[in-house]
């Protein structure tokens, strides 16, 4: 088990999705645009000989745009980890913060994924088993990073309780994710998530700082669990370096709401 302060967490925002460019947050579980797929391919080119060659785990939010970015942006890493028996881990706790349609997952049941011509295809559903080989859903419960639940949470896209779009719930979920990452045995972890939630993970709040599509930043942990400075159990991350600059800083649904006055 590596020390937390020696770990490397590669936080990555998804590629451009339809709601980013149209400003229409009523698009349910918005997928990538054609430009977004090109951005994901560029992400692959930028990381295939570096991060993808060394990472030990690939984790993604369960929304379409993050799944597509993961599949198109990290094919070499996926292939290598799958050969080692470690498929992509779909972590619903990484979903975006708002309860708008564009930020809400498609279904309650676990989604099995395949890749056909570079596209994410929804091909089967299950409650207790993961039939696909491309990805599996995390069975971690939101209450404890080290516990295993009988099945992945059926309410992951309900935007209630642990997943509610409230400031208290979002901060708690971001704290959970940081502690989960710190407790993992892997030294190098790639995480694909969303602009607003990445701000909560790294800052503890939505400071509206720039975070471009397919931008990747490398972080480590400030202190080990239980050390001085971790009394609040926040498991704070500290930046190491910028890995991929990414594309434009396309607006999140929070940004769109602010512009519209909603």
Secondary structure, DSSP 8 states (H G I E B T S, - for coil): ---GGG-EEEEEE---BHHHHH--TTSTT--B-HHHHHHHHHHHHHHTTTHHHH-SEEEE-SSHHHHHHHHHH-HHHHHHHHHTT--EEE-GGGS-S--SGGGS-S-SSEEEEEEETTEEEEEEEESS----SSEEE--B-TT-TT-B-SSS-TTTTS--GGG-SSHHHHHHHHHHHHHHHHHSS-SEEEEEE-HHHHHHHHHSS-------TT-EEEEEESS-TTSTT-TT----EEEEEEEE--S-----HHHHHHHHT-
